[in-house]
Amino acid sequence: ATLVLGRATREGEVEMCNAGHLEPMLFRQDGGVESLDGAAAPIGLFRQQTFHSTRVQLSPGDTLVLYSDGISEARNARDEEYGSERLADLFRLCTALTPASAVTACIKDLIDFRGNARQADDQALLVLQRTA
């Protein structure tokens, strides 16, 4: 199993432990985008496994996006992959939106991209934005 376990404070500090999951993306208010590395092997793969956490400080307006491979690996009828780059491009355009509106825009774009192609995997999306 893969997962990202995290904790966020009111002051904008986010601490995360990534166990084999896709790298979260951090969209800075100034337009910068960072992939938050630090992934370890999935949980339960090795008996003597250790995990390390990554800390990041969110400034007001910064947005953290976590997503499952069911989104980035979604395919359309032409067998094209949605891709994490398309997701990043979409969120660059959505930085002024609320997290709920950004999720709605992403889901709409994903459905439009997929068209009548079958959804082959579960899809999860989490958007965390520091407002003040």
Phi and psi in radians as a Rosetta constraint file:
Dihedral C 1 N 2 CA 2 C 2 CIRCULARHARMONIC -1.941 0.35
Dihedral N 2 CA 2 C 2 N 3 CIRCULARHARMONIC 2.664 0.35
Dihedral C 2 N 3 CA 3 C 3 CIRCULARHARMONIC -2.892 0.35
Dihedral N 3 CA 3 C 3 N 4 CIRCULARHARMONIC 2.828 0.35
Dihedral C 3 N 4 CA 4 C 4 CIRCULARHARMONIC -2.116 0.35
Dihedral N 4 CA 4 C 4 N 5 CIRCULARHARMONIC 2.181 0.35
Dihedral C 4 N 5 CA 5 C 5 CIRCULARHARMONIC -1.921 0.35
Dihedral N 5 CA 5 C 5 N 6 CIRCULARHARMONIC 2.268 0.35
Dihedral C 5 N 6 CA 6 C 6 CIRCULARHARMONIC -2.497 0.35
Dihedral N 6 CA 6 C 6 N 7 CIRCULARHARMONIC 2.898 0.35
Dihedral C 6 N 7 CA 7 C 7 CIRCULARHARMONIC -2.487 0.35
Dihedral N 7 CA 7 C 7 N 8 CIRCULARHARMONIC 2.297 0.35
Dihedral C 7 N 8 CA 8 C 8 CIRCULARHARMONIC -2.100 0.35
Dihedral N 8 CA 8 C 8 N 9 CIRCULARHARMONIC 2.480 0.35
Dihedral C 8 N 9 CA 9 C 9 CIRCULARHARMONIC -1.848 0.35
Dihedral N 9 CA 9 C 9 N 10 CIRCULARHARMONIC 2.864 0.35
Dihedral C 9 N 10 CA 10 C 10 CIRCULARHARMONIC -1.114 0.35
Dihedral N 10 CA 10 C 10 N 11 CIRCULARHARMONIC -0.392 0.35
Dihedral C 10 N 11 CA 11 C 11 CIRCULARHARMONIC -1.474 0.35
Dihedral N 11 CA 11 C 11 N 12 CIRCULARHARMONIC -0.001 0.35
Dihedral C 11 N 12 CA 12 C 12 CIRCULARHARMONIC 1.666 0.35
Dihedral N 12 CA 12 C 12 N 13 CIRCULARHARMONIC 0.073 0.35
Dihedral C 12 N 13 CA 13 C 13 CIRCULARHARMONIC -1.428 0.35
Dihedral N 13 CA 13 C 13 N 14 CIRCULARHARMONIC 2.299 0.35
Dihedral C 13 N 14 CA 14 C 14 CIRCULARHARMONIC -2.138 0.35
Dihedral N 14 CA 14 C 14 N 15 CIRCULARHARMONIC 2.224 0.35
Dihedral C 14 N 15 CA 15 C 15 CIRCULARHARMONIC -2.018 0.35
Dihedral N 15 CA 15 C 15 N 16 CIRCULARHARMONIC 2.254 0.35
Dihedral C 15 N 16 CA 16 C 16 CIRCULARHARMONIC -2.341 0.35
Dihedral N 16 CA 16 C 16 N 17 CIRCULARHARMONIC 2.586 0.35
Dihedral C 16 N 17 CA 17 C 17 CIRCULARHARMONIC -2.132 0.35
Dihedral N 17 CA 17 C 17 N 18 CIRCULARHARMONIC 2.147 0.35
Dihedral C 17 N 18 CA 18 C 18 CIRCULARHARMONIC -1.881 0.35
Dihedral N 18 CA 18 C 18 N 19 CIRCULARHARMONIC 2.059 0.35
Dihedral C 18 N 19 CA 19 C 19 CIRCULARHARMONIC -1.906 0.35
Dihedral N 19 CA 19 C 19 N 20 CIRCULARHARMONIC 1.388 0.35
Dihedral C 19 N 20 CA 20 C 20 CIRCULARHARMONIC 1.351 0.35
Dihedral N 20 CA 20 C 20 N 21 CIRCULARHARMONIC 0.147 0.35
Dihedral C 20 N 21 CA 21 C 21 CIRCULARHARMONIC -1.573 0.35
Dihedral N 21 CA 21 C 21 N 22 CIRCULARHARMONIC 2.930 0.35
Dihedral C 21 N 22 CA 22 C 22 CIRCULARHARMONIC -1.063 0.35
Dihedral N 22 CA 22 C 22 N 23 CIRCULARHARMONIC 2.635 0.35
Dihedral C 22 N 23 CA 23 C 23 CIRCULARHARMONIC -1.206 0.35
Dihedral N 23 CA 23 C 23 N 24 CIRCULARHARMONIC 2.220 0.35
Dihedral C 23 N 24 CA 24 C 24 CIRCULARHARMONIC -1.095 0.35
Dihedral N 24 CA 24 C 24 N 25 CIRCULARHARMONIC 2.659 0.35
Dihedral C 24 N 25 CA 25 C 25 CIRCULARHARMONIC -1.930 0.35
Dihedral N 25 CA 25 C 25 N 26 CIRCULARHARMONIC 2.355 0.35
Dihedral C 25 N 26 CA 26 C 26 CIRCULARHARMONIC -1.978 0.35
Dihedral N 26 CA 26 C 26 N 27 CIRCULARHARMONIC 2.070 0.35
Dihedral C 26 N 27 CA 27 C 27 CIRCULARHARMONIC -1.784 0.35
Dihedral N 27 CA 27 C 27 N 28 CIRCULARHARMONIC 1.966 0.35
Dihedral C 27 N 28 CA 28 C 28 CIRCULARHARMONIC -1.419 0.35
Dihedral N 28 CA 28 C 28 N 29 CIRCULARHARMONIC 2.595 0.35
Dihedral C 28 N 29 CA 29 C 29 CIRCULARHARMONIC -0.998 0.35
Dihedral N 29 CA 29 C 29 N 30 CIRCULARHARMONIC -0.542 0.35
Dihedral C 29 N 30 CA 30 C 30 CIRCULARHARMONIC -1.403 0.35
Dihedral N 30 CA 30 C 30 N 31 CIRCULARHARMONIC 0.055 0.35
Dihedral C 30 N 31 CA 31 C 31 CIRCULARHARMONIC 1.770 0.35
Dihedral N 31 CA 31 C 31 N 32 CIRCULARHARMONIC -0.163 0.35
Dihedral C 31 N 32 CA 32 C 32 CIRCULARHARMONIC -1.265 0.35
Dihedral N 32 CA 32 C 32 N 33 CIRCULARHARMONIC 2.623 0.35
Dihedral C 32 N 33 CA 33 C 33 CIRCULARHARMONIC -2.273 0.35
Dihedral N 33 CA 33 C 33 N 34 CIRCULARHARMONIC 2.325 0.35
Dihedral C 33 N 34 CA 34 C 34 CIRCULARHARMONIC -2.225 0.35
Dihedral N 34 CA 34 C 34 N 35 CIRCULARHARMONIC 2.411 0.35
Dihedral C 34 N 35 CA 35 C 35 CIRCULARHARMONIC -1.626 0.35
Dihedral N 35 CA 35 C 35 N 36 CIRCULARHARMONIC 2.243 0.35
Dihedral C 35 N 36 CA 36 C 36 CIRCULARHARMONIC -1.617 0.35
Dihedral N 36 CA 36 C 36 N 37 CIRCULARHARMONIC 1.728 0.35
Dihedral C 36 N 37 CA 37 C 37 CIRCULARHARMONIC -1.284 0.35
Dihedral N 37 CA 37 C 37 N 38 CIRCULARHARMONIC -3.037 0.35
Dihedral C 37 N 38 CA 38 C 38 CIRCULARHARMONIC 2.016 0.35
Dihedral N 38 CA 38 C 38 N 39 CIRCULARHARMONIC 0.229 0.35
Dihedral C 38 N 39 CA 39 C 39 CIRCULARHARMONIC -1.246 0.35
Dihedral N 39 CA 39 C 39 N 40 CIRCULARHARMONIC 2.418 0.35
Dihedral C 39 N 40 CA 40 C 40 CIRCULARHARMONIC -1.885 0.35
Dihedral N 40 CA 40 C 40 N 41 CIRCULARHARMONIC -3.090 0.35
Dihedral C 40 N 41 CA 41 C 41 CIRCULARHARMONIC -1.174 0.35
Dihedral N 41 CA 41 C 41 N 42 CIRCULARHARMONIC 2.707 0.35
Dihedral C 41 N 42 CA 42 C 42 CIRCULARHARMONIC -0.981 0.35
Dihedral N 42 CA 42 C 42 N 43 CIRCULARHARMONIC 2.705 0.35
Dihedral C 42 N 43 CA 43 C 43 CIRCULARHARMONIC -1.098 0.35
Dihedral N 43 CA 43 C 43 N 44 CIRCULARHARMONIC 2.359 0.35
Dihedral C 43 N 44 CA 44 C 44 CIRCULARHARMONIC 1.487 0.35
Dihedral N 44 CA 44 C 44 N 45 CIRCULARHARMONIC 0.008 0.35
Dihedral C 44 N 45 CA 45 C 45 CIRCULARHARMONIC -1.295 0.35
Dihedral N 45 CA 45 C 45 N 46 CIRCULARHARMONIC -0.628 0.35
Dihedral C 45 N 46 CA 46 C 46 CIRCULARHARMONIC -2.230 0.35
Dihedral N 46 CA 46 C 46 N 47 CIRCULARHARMONIC 2.530 0.35
Dihedral C 46 N 47 CA 47 C 47 CIRCULARHARMONIC -1.183 0.35
Dihedral N 47 CA 47 C 47 N 48 CIRCULARHARMONIC -0.812 0.35
Dihedral C 47 N 48 CA 48 C 48 CIRCULARHARMONIC -1.713 0.35
Dihedral N 48 CA 48 C 48 N 49 CIRCULARHARMONIC 1.192 0.35
Dihedral C 48 N 49 CA 49 C 49 CIRCULARHARMONIC -1.828 0.35
Dihedral N 49 CA 49 C 49 N 50 CIRCULARHARMONIC 2.388 0.35
Dihedral C 49 N 50 CA 50 C 50 CIRCULARHARMONIC -2.115 0.35
Dihedral N 50 CA 50 C 50 N 51 CIRCULARHARMONIC 2.646 0.35
Dihedral C 50 N 51 CA 51 C 51 CIRCULARHARMONIC -2.207 0.35
Dihedral N 51 CA 51 C 51 N 52 CIRCULARHARMONIC 2.596 0.35
Dihedral C 51 N 52 CA 52 C 52 CIRCULARHARMONIC -2.176 0.35
Dihedral N 52 CA 52 C 52 N 53 CIRCULARHARMONIC 2.607 0.35
Dihedral C 52 N 53 CA 53 C 53 CIRCULARHARMONIC -1.746 0.35
Dihedral N 53 CA 53 C 53 N 54 CIRCULARHARMONIC 2.739 0.35
Dihedral C 53 N 54 CA 54 C 54 CIRCULARHARMONIC -2.047 0.35
Dihedral N 54 CA 54 C 54 N 55 CIRCULARHARMONIC 2.409 0.35
Dihedral C 54 N 55 CA 55 C 55 CIRCULARHARMONIC -2.006 0.35
Dihedral N 55 CA 55 C 55 N 56 CIRCULARHARMONIC 2.476 0.35
Dihedral C 55 N 56 CA 56 C 56 CIRCULARHARMONIC -2.468 0.35
Dihedral N 56 CA 56 C 56 N 57 CIRCULARHARMONIC 2.550 0.35
Dihedral C 56 N 57 CA 57 C 57 CIRCULARHARMONIC -1.829 0.35
Dihedral N 57 CA 57 C 57 N 58 CIRCULARHARMONIC 2.100 0.35
Dihedral C 57 N 58 CA 58 C 58 CIRCULARHARMONIC -1.563 0.35
Dihedral N 58 CA 58 C 58 N 59 CIRCULARHARMONIC 2.326 0.35
Dihedral C 58 N 59 CA 59 C 59 CIRCULARHARMONIC -1.640 0.35
Dihedral N 59 CA 59 C 59 N 60 CIRCULARHARMONIC 2.799 0.35
Dihedral C 59 N 60 CA 60 C 60 CIRCULARHARMONIC -0.936 0.35
Dihedral N 60 CA 60 C 60 N 61 CIRCULARHARMONIC 2.277 0.35
Dihedral C 60 N 61 CA 61 C 61 CIRCULARHARMONIC 1.642 0.35
Dihedral N 61 CA 61 C 61 N 62 CIRCULARHARMONIC -0.228 0.35
Dihedral C 61 N 62 CA 62 C 62 CIRCULARHARMONIC -1.259 0.35
Dihedral N 62 CA 62 C 62 N 63 CIRCULARHARMONIC 2.562 0.35
Dihedral C 62 N 63 CA 63 C 63 CIRCULARHARMONIC -2.269 0.35
Dihedral N 63 CA 63 C 63 N 64 CIRCULARHARMONIC 2.263 0.35
Dihedral C 63 N 64 CA 64 C 64 CIRCULARHARMONIC -1.853 0.35
Dihedral N 64 CA 64 C 64 N 65 CIRCULARHARMONIC 2.268 0.35
Dihedral C 64 N 65 CA 65 C 65 CIRCULARHARMONIC -2.143 0.35
Dihedral N 65 CA 65 C 65 N 66 CIRCULARHARMONIC 2.160 0.35
Dihedral C 65 N 66 CA 66 C 66 CIRCULARHARMONIC -2.044 0.35
Dihedral N 66 CA 66 C 66 N 67 CIRCULARHARMONIC 2.436 0.35
Dihedral C 66 N 67 CA 67 C 67 CIRCULARHARMONIC -2.607 0.35
Dihedral N 67 CA 67 C 67 N 68 CIRCULARHARMONIC 2.740 0.35
Dihedral C 67 N 68 CA 68 C 68 CIRCULARHARMONIC -1.647 0.35
Dihedral N 68 CA 68 C 68 N 69 CIRCULARHARMONIC 2.864 0.35
Dihedral C 68 N 69 CA 69 C 69 CIRCULARHARMONIC -1.197 0.35
Dihedral N 69 CA 69 C 69 N 70 CIRCULARHARMONIC -0.230 0.35
Dihedral C 69 N 70 CA 70 C 70 CIRCULARHARMONIC -1.133 0.35
Dihedral N 70 CA 70 C 70 N 71 CIRCULARHARMONIC -0.388 0.35
Dihedral C 70 N 71 CA 71 C 71 CIRCULARHARMONIC -1.517 0.35
Dihedral N 71 CA 71 C 71 N 72 CIRCULARHARMONIC -0.979 0.35
Dihedral C 71 N 72 CA 72 C 72 CIRCULARHARMONIC -1.139 0.35
Dihedral N 72 CA 72 C 72 N 73 CIRCULARHARMONIC -0.501 0.35
Dihedral C 72 N 73 CA 73 C 73 CIRCULARHARMONIC -1.741 0.35
Dihedral N 73 CA 73 C 73 N 74 CIRCULARHARMONIC 0.160 0.35
Dihedral C 73 N 74 CA 74 C 74 CIRCULARHARMONIC -1.061 0.35
Dihedral N 74 CA 74 C 74 N 75 CIRCULARHARMONIC 2.507 0.35
Dihedral C 74 N 75 CA 75 C 75 CIRCULARHARMONIC -2.119 0.35
Dihedral N 75 CA 75 C 75 N 76 CIRCULARHARMONIC 2.662 0.35
Dihedral C 75 N 76 CA 76 C 76 CIRCULARHARMONIC -1.766 0.35
Dihedral N 76 CA 76 C 76 N 77 CIRCULARHARMONIC -3.062 0.35
Dihedral C 76 N 77 CA 77 C 77 CIRCULARHARMONIC -1.130 0.35
Dihedral N 77 CA 77 C 77 N 78 CIRCULARHARMONIC -0.395 0.35
Dihedral C 77 N 78 CA 78 C 78 CIRCULARHARMONIC -1.567 0.35
Dihedral N 78 CA 78 C 78 N 79 CIRCULARHARMONIC 0.164 0.35
Dihedral C 78 N 79 CA 79 C 79 CIRCULARHARMONIC 1.108 0.35
Dihedral N 79 CA 79 C 79 N 80 CIRCULARHARMONIC 0.525 0.35
Dihedral C 79 N 80 CA 80 C 80 CIRCULARHARMONIC -1.572 0.35
Dihedral N 80 CA 80 C 80 N 81 CIRCULARHARMONIC 2.529 0.35
Dihedral C 80 N 81 CA 81 C 81 CIRCULARHARMONIC -1.592 0.35
Dihedral N 81 CA 81 C 81 N 82 CIRCULARHARMONIC 2.433 0.35
Dihedral C 81 N 82 CA 82 C 82 CIRCULARHARMONIC -1.024 0.35
Dihedral N 82 CA 82 C 82 N 83 CIRCULARHARMONIC -0.941 0.35
Dihedral C 82 N 83 CA 83 C 83 CIRCULARHARMONIC 1.473 0.35
Dihedral N 83 CA 83 C 83 N 84 CIRCULARHARMONIC 2.595 0.35
Dihedral C 83 N 84 CA 84 C 84 CIRCULARHARMONIC -1.251 0.35
Dihedral N 84 CA 84 C 84 N 85 CIRCULARHARMONIC -0.456 0.35
Dihedral C 84 N 85 CA 85 C 85 CIRCULARHARMONIC -1.178 0.35
Dihedral N 85 CA 85 C 85 N 86 CIRCULARHARMONIC -0.695 0.35
Dihedral C 85 N 86 CA 86 C 86 CIRCULARHARMONIC -1.124 0.35
Dihedral N 86 CA 86 C 86 N 87 CIRCULARHARMONIC -0.719 0.35
Dihedral C 86 N 87 CA 87 C 87 CIRCULARHARMONIC -1.079 0.35
Dihedral N 87 CA 87 C 87 N 88 CIRCULARHARMONIC -0.764 0.35
Dihedral C 87 N 88 CA 88 C 88 CIRCULARHARMONIC -1.097 0.35
Dihedral N 88 CA 88 C 88 N 89 CIRCULARHARMONIC -0.750 0.35
Dihedral C 88 N 89 CA 89 C 89 CIRCULARHARMONIC -1.053 0.35
Dihedral N 89 CA 89 C 89 N 90 CIRCULARHARMONIC -0.724 0.35
Dihedral C 89 N 90 CA 90 C 90 CIRCULARHARMONIC -1.119 0.35
Dihedral N 90 CA 90 C 90 N 91 CIRCULARHARMONIC -0.787 0.35
Dihedral C 90 N 91 CA 91 C 91 CIRCULARHARMONIC -1.225 0.35
Dihedral N 91 CA 91 C 91 N 92 CIRCULARHARMONIC -0.457 0.35
Dihedral C 91 N 92 CA 92 C 92 CIRCULARHARMONIC -1.066 0.35
Dihedral N 92 CA 92 C 92 N 93 CIRCULARHARMONIC -0.626 0.35
Dihedral C 92 N 93 CA 93 C 93 CIRCULARHARMONIC -1.362 0.35
Dihedral N 93 CA 93 C 93 N 94 CIRCULARHARMONIC -0.338 0.35
Dihedral C 93 N 94 CA 94 C 94 CIRCULARHARMONIC -1.764 0.35
Dihedral N 94 CA 94 C 94 N 95 CIRCULARHARMONIC 0.180 0.35
Dihedral C 94 N 95 CA 95 C 95 CIRCULARHARMONIC -1.109 0.35
Dihedral N 95 CA 95 C 95 N 96 CIRCULARHARMONIC -0.430 0.35
Dihedral C 95 N 96 CA 96 C 96 CIRCULARHARMONIC -1.485 0.35
Dihedral N 96 CA 96 C 96 N 97 CIRCULARHARMONIC -0.120 0.35
Dihedral C 96 N 97 CA 97 C 97 CIRCULARHARMONIC -1.507 0.35
Dihedral N 97 CA 97 C 97 N 98 CIRCULARHARMONIC 2.810 0.35
Dihedral C 97 N 98 CA 98 C 98 CIRCULARHARMONIC -1.220 0.35
Dihedral N 98 CA 98 C 98 N 99 CIRCULARHARMONIC 2.782 0.35
Dihedral C 98 N 99 CA 99 C 99 CIRCULARHARMONIC -0.969 0.35
Dihedral N 99 CA 99 C 99 N 100 CIRCULARHARMONIC -0.736 0.35
Dihedral C 99 N 100 CA 100 C 100 CIRCULARHARMONIC -1.091 0.35
Dihedral N 100 CA 100 C 100 N 101 CIRCULARHARMONIC -0.720 0.35
Dihedral C 100 N 101 CA 101 C 101 CIRCULARHARMONIC -1.193 0.35
Dihedral N 101 CA 101 C 101 N 102 CIRCULARHARMONIC -0.628 0.35
Dihedral C 101 N 102 CA 102 C 102 CIRCULARHARMONIC -1.147 0.35
Dihedral N 102 CA 102 C 102 N 103 CIRCULARHARMONIC -0.719 0.35
Dihedral C 102 N 103 CA 103 C 103 CIRCULARHARMONIC -1.105 0.35
Dihedral N 103 CA 103 C 103 N 104 CIRCULARHARMONIC -0.777 0.35
Dihedral C 103 N 104 CA 104 C 104 CIRCULARHARMONIC -1.030 0.35
Dihedral N 104 CA 104 C 104 N 105 CIRCULARHARMONIC -0.777 0.35
Dihedral C 104 N 105 CA 105 C 105 CIRCULARHARMONIC -1.103 0.35
Dihedral N 105 CA 105 C 105 N 106 CIRCULARHARMONIC -0.688 0.35
Dihedral C 105 N 106 CA 106 C 106 CIRCULARHARMONIC -1.152 0.35
Dihedral N 106 CA 106 C 106 N 107 CIRCULARHARMONIC -0.806 0.35
Dihedral C 106 N 107 CA 107 C 107 CIRCULARHARMONIC -1.092 0.35
Dihedral N 107 CA 107 C 107 N 108 CIRCULARHARMONIC -0.725 0.35
Dihedral C 107 N 108 CA 108 C 108 CIRCULARHARMONIC -1.083 0.35
Dihedral N 108 CA 108 C 108 N 109 CIRCULARHARMONIC -0.793 0.35
Dihedral C 108 N 109 CA 109 C 109 CIRCULARHARMONIC -1.102 0.35
Dihedral N 109 CA 109 C 109 N 110 CIRCULARHARMONIC -0.705 0.35
Dihedral C 109 N 110 CA 110 C 110 CIRCULARHARMONIC -1.120 0.35
Dihedral N 110 CA 110 C 110 N 111 CIRCULARHARMONIC -0.773 0.35
Dihedral C 110 N 111 CA 111 C 111 CIRCULARHARMONIC -1.127 0.35
Dihedral N 111 CA 111 C 111 N 112 CIRCULARHARMONIC -0.753 0.35
Dihedral C 111 N 112 CA 112 C 112 CIRCULARHARMONIC -1.082 0.35
Dihedral N 112 CA 112 C 112 N 113 CIRCULARHARMONIC -0.734 0.35
Dihedral C 112 N 113 CA 113 C 113 CIRCULARHARMONIC -1.100 0.35
Dihedral N 113 CA 113 C 113 N 114 CIRCULARHARMONIC -0.824 0.35
Dihedral C 113 N 114 CA 114 C 114 CIRCULARHARMONIC -1.191 0.35
Dihedral N 114 CA 114 C 114 N 115 CIRCULARHARMONIC -0.545 0.35
Dihedral C 114 N 115 CA 115 C 115 CIRCULARHARMONIC 1.043 0.35
Dihedral N 115 CA 115 C 115 N 116 CIRCULARHARMONIC -2.245 0.35
Dihedral C 115 N 116 CA 116 C 116 CIRCULARHARMONIC -1.640 0.35
Dihedral N 116 CA 116 C 116 N 117 CIRCULARHARMONIC 0.164 0.35
Dihedral C 116 N 117 CA 117 C 117 CIRCULARHARMONIC -1.222 0.35
Dihedral N 117 CA 117 C 117 N 118 CIRCULARHARMONIC 2.551 0.35
Dihedral C 117 N 118 CA 118 C 118 CIRCULARHARMONIC -1.244 0.35
Dihedral N 118 CA 118 C 118 N 119 CIRCULARHARMONIC 2.447 0.35
Dihedral C 118 N 119 CA 119 C 119 CIRCULARHARMONIC -1.318 0.35
Dihedral N 119 CA 119 C 119 N 120 CIRCULARHARMONIC 2.077 0.35
Dihedral C 119 N 120 CA 120 C 120 CIRCULARHARMONIC -1.730 0.35
Dihedral N 120 CA 120 C 120 N 121 CIRCULARHARMONIC -0.182 0.35
Dihedral C 120 N 121 CA 121 C 121 CIRCULARHARMONIC -2.577 0.35
Dihedral N 121 CA 121 C 121 N 122 CIRCULARHARMONIC 2.780 0.35
Dihedral C 121 N 122 CA 122 C 122 CIRCULARHARMONIC -1.176 0.35
Dihedral N 122 CA 122 C 122 N 123 CIRCULARHARMONIC 2.712 0.35
Dihedral C 122 N 123 CA 123 C 123 CIRCULARHARMONIC -2.292 0.35
Dihedral N 123 CA 123 C 123 N 124 CIRCULARHARMONIC 2.228 0.35
Dihedral C 123 N 124 CA 124 C 124 CIRCULARHARMONIC -2.315 0.35
Dihedral N 124 CA 124 C 124 N 125 CIRCULARHARMONIC 2.470 0.35
Dihedral C 124 N 125 CA 125 C 125 CIRCULARHARMONIC -2.543 0.35
Dihedral N 125 CA 125 C 125 N 126 CIRCULARHARMONIC 2.255 0.35
Dihedral C 125 N 126 CA 126 C 126 CIRCULARHARMONIC -2.220 0.35
Dihedral N 126 CA 126 C 126 N 127 CIRCULARHARMONIC 2.248 0.35
Dihedral C 126 N 127 CA 127 C 127 CIRCULARHARMONIC -2.158 0.35
Dihedral N 127 CA 127 C 127 N 128 CIRCULARHARMONIC 2.159 0.35
Dihedral C 127 N 128 CA 128 C 128 CIRCULARHARMONIC -2.134 0.35
Dihedral N 128 CA 128 C 128 N 129 CIRCULARHARMONIC 2.181 0.35
Dihedral C 128 N 129 CA 129 C 129 CIRCULARHARMONIC -2.236 0.35
Dihedral N 129 CA 129 C 129 N 130 CIRCULARHARMONIC 2.355 0.35
Dihedral C 129 N 130 CA 130 C 130 CIRCULARHARMONIC -1.524 0.35
Dihedral N 130 CA 130 C 130 N 131 CIRCULARHARMONIC 2.190 0.35
Dihedral C 130 N 131 CA 131 C 131 CIRCULARHARMONIC -1.709 0.35
Dihedral N 131 CA 131 C 131 N 132 CIRCULARHARMONIC -0.515 0.35
